[in-house]
Amino acid sequence: MAELKAVIFDMDGVIIDSEPIHSRLNMELYRKLGFELTVEEYSKFVGVSIKDQWYILKEKYDIKESIEELIEMQNTGLIDEISVLEIEPIPGIRELLAELKKENIKTALASSSTLSYINAVLEKFALTDCFPLIISGENLERSKPHPAIFLKTAEKLNLTSEECVVIEDSRNGVTAALEAGMKCIAFSNPNSGKQDISKADIIVNSIEEINIELLKKLISA
């Protein structure tokens, strides 16, 4: 029987309710670049790395800027916005992290976002020390729904997939976690768009529903 050794967190939509921010800024950027996306089209990109998003959009809309320039434009605007907003982490995150620390359960962050943006969010919330291990999708060849990011996280933690639980909010994230052989709790965040998270092991409507008992019960199921 597996034992709970680590909880791996997604960031956008799990730690920070950022999808409304992403959506507003990205739609503004798309219009500046000469195209628009429907809400349905945009929702398919939730959980996908910025690099992969821009590869698809650049080809589809014949954007003249390079992938690197597009990522820089998007990332700079996002970090600038986060720095001035008066926001807190999603309710329940601080308490869950404190509980995991008390129980000596490892915590890691596995996000498709860029490392600079991840660091900006964690510094904003004073949560940097809560995540000794951060894996960014920008450094991987394949992004969610491919399981690479979670397999890499487990490898760096020196753990097996069976010893890790993932907390996600998107279809791509849930798929990646399950493909990595990990148990997955999906947070049904209404701001993350229409996400099919039905394949997750457990679905919660609030991060506050997640506690050590639930995690241990899930890992041993």
C-alpha positions as CSV (number, residue, x, y, z in Angstrom):
1,M,0.0,0.0,0.0
2,A,1.4,3.4,-1.0
3,E,2.1,6.1,1.6
4,L,1.6,9.8,1.0
5,K,5.0,11.4,0.6
6,A,4.3,14.5,-1.4
7,V,1.6,16.8,-2.7
8,I,2.2,18.5,-6.1
9,F,0.3,21.7,-6.8
10,D,-0.6,23.3,-10.0
11,M,-0.4,27.1,-9.6
12,D,-2.9,29.0,-11.9
13,G,-6.4,28.3,-10.7
14,V,-5.2,26.4,-7.7
15,I,-2.9,28.7,-5.7
16,I,-3.9,31.9,-7.5
17,D,-7.3,32.6,-9.1
18,S,-5.5,34.0,-12.1
19,E,-7.5,32.8,-15.1
20,P,-9.7,36.0,-15.2
21,I,-6.4,38.0,-15.1
22,H,-4.8,35.9,-17.8
23,S,-7.9,36.0,-20.0
24,R,-8.3,39.8,-19.8
25,L,-4.6,40.5,-20.5
26,N,-4.3,37.8,-23.2
27,M,-7.4,39.0,-25.0
28,E,-6.0,42.5,-25.1
29,L,-2.7,41.2,-26.4
30,Y,-4.4,39.1,-29.1
31,R,-6.4,42.2,-30.3
32,K,-3.1,44.2,-30.5
33,L,-1.7,41.4,-32.6
34,G,-4.7,41.4,-34.9
35,F,-6.8,38.5,-34.0
36,E,-9.4,37.4,-31.4
37,L,-10.3,34.1,-29.7
38,T,-13.7,32.9,-28.5
39,V,-14.1,31.9,-24.9
40,E,-14.4,28.3,-26.0
41,E,-11.2,28.4,-28.0
42,Y,-9.3,30.1,-25.2
43,S,-10.5,27.6,-22.6
44,K,-8.6,24.8,-24.4
45,F,-5.3,26.5,-23.6
46,V,-5.8,26.4,-19.8
47,G,-3.0,24.3,-18.4
48,V,-0.9,24.4,-21.6
49,S,2.5,26.1,-21.6
50,I,2.9,29.6,-23.0
51,K,5.4,28.3,-25.5
52,D,3.0,25.7,-26.9
53,Q,0.1,28.2,-26.9
54,W,2.1,30.6,-29.1
55,Y,3.3,27.9,-31.5
56,I,-0.3,27.2,-32.2
57,L,-1.4,30.8,-32.4
58,K,1.6,32.0,-34.4
59,E,0.9,29.4,-37.1
60,K,-2.9,29.8,-37.2
61,Y,-2.8,33.6,-37.3
62,D,0.5,34.2,-39.1
63,I,1.9,36.4,-36.3
64,K,5.1,38.1,-37.4
65,E,6.7,38.3,-33.9
66,S,9.0,35.4,-32.8
67,I,7.9,33.0,-30.1
68,E,10.4,34.5,-27.8
69,E,9.1,38.0,-28.3
70,L,5.5,36.9,-27.8
71,I,6.3,35.1,-24.6
72,E,8.2,38.2,-23.3
73,M,5.3,40.5,-24.2
74,Q,2.8,38.2,-22.4
75,N,5.0,37.5,-19.4
76,T,6.0,41.1,-18.8
77,G,2.4,42.3,-18.8
78,L,1.3,39.5,-16.5
79,I,4.0,40.1,-13.9
80,D,3.4,43.9,-14.0
81,E,-0.3,43.3,-13.4
82,I,0.2,40.8,-10.5
83,S,2.6,43.2,-8.8
84,V,0.0,45.9,-8.4
85,L,-3.1,43.8,-7.7
86,E,-4.4,43.5,-4.2
87,I,-5.1,39.7,-4.1
88,E,-4.7,36.8,-1.8
89,P,-4.2,33.0,-2.6
90,I,-7.2,30.9,-3.2
91,P,-9.0,30.3,0.2
92,G,-7.6,27.2,1.9
93,I,-4.2,27.2,0.3
94,R,-2.3,28.7,3.2
95,E,-4.0,26.4,5.7
96,L,-3.3,23.3,3.6
97,L,0.3,24.1,3.1
98,A,0.7,24.7,6.9
99,E,-0.9,21.3,7.6
100,L,1.3,19.5,5.1
101,K,4.4,21.1,6.6
102,K,3.3,20.0,10.1
103,E,2.9,16.4,8.8
104,N,6.3,16.5,7.1
105,I,4.7,15.9,3.7
106,K,6.8,17.3,0.8
107,T,5.3,20.0,-1.4
108,A,6.2,20.9,-5.0
109,L,4.9,23.2,-7.6
110,A,4.4,21.9,-11.2
111,S,3.1,24.7,-13.4
112,S,3.0,25.3,-17.2
113,S,3.8,28.9,-16.5
114,T,7.2,30.6,-16.9
115,L,9.6,30.5,-13.9
116,S,9.7,34.3,-13.7
117,Y,5.9,34.5,-13.4
118,I,5.8,31.6,-10.9
119,N,8.4,33.3,-8.7
120,A,6.5,36.6,-9.0
121,V,3.3,34.9,-7.7
122,L,5.0,33.1,-4.9
123,E,6.8,36.2,-3.8
124,K,3.5,38.2,-3.9
125,F,1.9,35.8,-1.5
126,A,5.1,35.1,0.6
127,L,4.8,31.4,-0.3
128,T,8.3,30.9,-1.8
129,D,9.5,28.9,1.2
130,C,6.5,26.5,0.9
131,F,7.8,25.1,-2.4
132,P,11.4,23.8,-2.2
133,L,10.9,22.3,-5.6
134,I,9.4,24.2,-8.6
135,I,9.1,22.7,-12.1
136,S,8.2,25.0,-14.9
137,G,6.7,23.9,-18.2
138,E,8.9,26.3,-20.0
139,N,11.9,24.0,-19.5
140,L,10.2,20.9,-20.8
141,E,9.7,19.8,-24.4
142,R,6.1,18.5,-23.8
143,S,3.5,20.4,-21.7
144,K,0.3,19.2,-20.1
145,P,-1.7,17.1,-21.0
146,H,1.6,15.2,-21.4
147,P,2.7,13.7,-18.1
148,A,6.4,14.9,-18.4
149,I,6.1,17.7,-15.8
150,F,4.7,15.4,-13.1
151,L,7.2,12.6,-13.9
152,K,10.0,15.1,-13.7
153,T,8.7,16.4,-10.3
154,A,8.5,12.9,-8.8
155,E,12.0,12.2,-10.1
156,K,13.4,15.4,-8.4
157,L,11.6,14.5,-5.2
158,N,13.1,11.0,-5.4
159,L,9.6,9.5,-5.1
160,T,7.4,7.2,-7.1
161,S,4.3,8.4,-8.7
162,E,2.2,6.2,-6.3
163,E,3.6,8.3,-3.4
164,C,2.3,11.7,-4.9
165,V,-1.0,13.4,-5.0
166,V,-1.6,16.2,-7.6
167,I,-4.0,19.1,-7.1
168,E,-5.2,20.5,-10.4
169,D,-8.0,22.6,-11.9
170,S,-7.9,21.9,-15.7
171,R,-8.6,19.0,-18.0
172,N,-5.1,19.2,-19.3
173,G,-3.6,19.0,-15.8
174,V,-5.9,16.2,-14.6
175,T,-5.0,14.2,-17.7
176,A,-1.3,14.8,-17.2
177,A,-1.4,13.7,-13.5
178,L,-3.3,10.5,-14.3
179,E,-1.0,9.7,-17.2
180,A,1.9,10.1,-14.8
181,G,0.3,7.4,-12.6
182,M,-0.6,9.8,-9.8
183,K,-3.8,10.3,-7.8
184,C,-5.4,13.6,-8.7
185,I,-7.7,15.9,-6.8
186,A,-9.4,18.4,-9.1
187,F,-10.6,21.8,-7.8
188,S,-13.7,22.8,-9.7
189,N,-12.7,26.5,-10.1
190,P,-15.6,28.4,-11.9
191,N,-13.1,30.9,-13.2
192,S,-11.0,28.3,-15.0
193,G,-13.5,28.0,-17.8
194,K,-15.4,24.9,-18.9
195,Q,-13.0,22.2,-17.9
196,D,-13.8,18.5,-18.1
197,I,-12.2,17.3,-14.8
198,S,-14.5,14.3,-14.5
199,K,-11.7,11.8,-14.7
200,A,-10.0,13.1,-11.5
201,D,-10.0,10.7,-8.5
202,I,-11.8,13.4,-6.3
203,I,-13.4,16.6,-7.3
204,V,-13.8,19.4,-4.7
205,N,-15.6,22.8,-5.0
206,S,-13.1,24.4,-2.6
207,I,-9.5,23.9,-1.6
208,E,-10.7,24.1,2.0
209,E,-12.2,20.7,1.5
210,I,-8.7,19.2,1.1
211,N,-7.0,18.0,4.3
212,I,-4.4,15.5,5.4
213,E,-7.1,12.8,6.1
214,L,-8.5,13.1,2.6
215,L,-5.1,13.0,1.0
216,K,-4.0,9.9,3.0
217,K,-7.3,8.1,2.3
218,L,-6.9,8.8,-1.5
219,I,-3.3,7.6,-1.7
220,S,-4.2,4.3,0.0
221,A,-7.3,3.7,-2.0
